[in-house]
């Protein structure tokens, strides 16, 4: 039987610090096979697919930082070669179709060089292939199985947005190449925005209140008693000097990047792997603080609102692109985690490279009622508060509205000082 997740109780060792935010397993009886069912164009099916939105993590990449004082991995440029089948004709623009905005985060990555000559955070050949495979999975579902999308890319039908970081832009390119098998009617526009206005990840720099409320929790997360004790032990096991600022998130990032690419890890990590995974997730739960509504709202509220607006525009026939059927959002693990938390389906597992959250809008053929179906990495999800996997739109809105924020409300909160801790 497949497993889904709903809010349960306190299981994590960090729970005393931030309350009941952990989810336990629940069987989905509607789809026991474990895979997401194919949307049908068969008129005998009660549901007709109207719109698809896919929020996905970039593919495998070089680490953002290497663990200091340990054996080095060789991140050579040969690991970054684009496979020929991922090439498409594309252009990166700002939200209005103008030139790509400046990318300060990317510039910061380029200030450092990893051992072997690559930069931190670069999408690798393997990562490109992972997104190409995700595109092929979407092709099977929405083109080959049900002819929902045209077999060649059309910007009137498909909207592509990415954070303004090269690995997510390249990931979007590779997904589109896999989805349409490099067939395109026009140049693929990949839309980005400046860092201060980005809503595809928790924007600690662009939202003053989030920085004040959430920023200190990054540092605090490593000082929580159980995490701090384990961190000291792993530092000793790896031989990391006391002055080095190394937490479990950094260790996990380097460890998983090495493992994914078949590069050697320090032998001492063999016995620590599961603990590293657990503690990194514990830290993220503390940082995003899902027991506090406002904190999670500031992390993911504008993104959830955008998904809802796209749904309403489609239903009300108010979209500026009436033939639009697919929205693609290329983002990060730090996007998916709070989004899963807000939907009540976080499984306490770090989202793997190329993980996707897919939100499908359906209409019931007989009643004309709208339904939403959410899947995560190809698995249908039963959201807490929904009466079924095909969730009536009003129920879905109630689930999401607890954390969604309009852009105006988000900006107002971000600039607010009234709710600051005393």
Buried (B, 14 or more C-beta within 10 A) or exposed (E): EBEBBBBBEEEBBBBEBBEEBBBBEBEBEEBEEEEBBBBBEEEEBEBBBBBBBBBBBBBBBBBBBBBBEBBEBEBEEEBBEBEEBBEBEBEBBBEEEEEBBEBEBBEEBEEEEBEBEBBBBBBBBBBBBBBBBBBBBBBEBBBEEBEBBBEBBBBEBBBBBBBBBBBBBBBBBBBBBBBBBBEBEEEBBBBBBBBEBBBBBBBBBBBBBBBBBBEEBBEBBBEBEBBEEBBEEBBEBBEBEEEEEBBBBBBBBBBBBBBBBEBEBBEBBEEBBEBBBBBBBBBBBBBBBBBBEBBBBBBBBBBBBBBBBBBBBBBEEEBEEEEBBBBBBBBBBBBBBBBBBBBBBBBBBBBBBBBBBBBBBBBBEEEEEBBBBBBBBBBBBBBBBBEBBBBBBEBBBBBBEBBBBBBEBBBEBBEEEEEEEE
